[in-house]
Amino acid sequence: MELKEAIKKRRSIRSFTNEEVKTAEIKEILQIASYAPSINNSQAWEFILIKNKILLQKMAESVKTVLNKIEKSDNQNSEQIMKKVEWYSTFFKDAPALITIIQKNYSTEIENAIKLSKSEINELRNYPDIQSAGALIQNILLTALDFGYGTCWLSSPSIAGTELETLLNVIEGKKVLAFVAIGKPLTTPQIPEIKNIDEVFTVIE
């Protein structure tokens, strides 16, 4: 599949068939995706592929518990909105597999040259570690499509990051960053409306 075709064809898939996700194929997808650019070529990521339905259910329950602890606004639709948020945050439990992206600590040369903490440097540089992970995840989504898989990038389960790190035995110095639900698509959404480039494009010459 050509890159242009893959980019246009990619969709966020949230319903999957029961067809098995092959571990060997996921490893190949992740290997290819790892060619993404990263801050100082740190490649500060690790992956956990979760197929265990009991564990996926426990993860979803942890996310649900944390969501339910958040104080709701006075908006009369808040309950309805939060039910929708809950589903979008936990549907991964029904996916054939879930890729968890773990971010590792990394160091850069600039830390040895200026008197700022790592977190201060990261903020000044507009979080290049997060940007690196975004490039990686987009590669995962596009490569998975080429393998015939549907995917959905999830960030909302990270609201229960501490609880999920405990369930996944993520050690200190690493943290759960994002997730990709993956499987064979049951249905494929229609093409979303994309802004015309002229609406968002400026040239300075």
Secondary structure, 3 states (H helix, E strand, C coil): CCHHHHHHHCCECCCECCCCCCHHHHHHHHHHHCCCCCHHHCCCEEEEEECCHHHHHHHHHHHHHHHHHCCCCCCCCHHHHHHHHHHHHHHHHHCCEEEEEEEECCCCHHHHCCCCCHHHHHHHCCCHHHHHHHHHHHHHHHHHHHCCCEEEEECHHHHHHHHHHHHCCCCCCEEEEEEEEEECECCCCCCCCCCCHHHCCCCCC
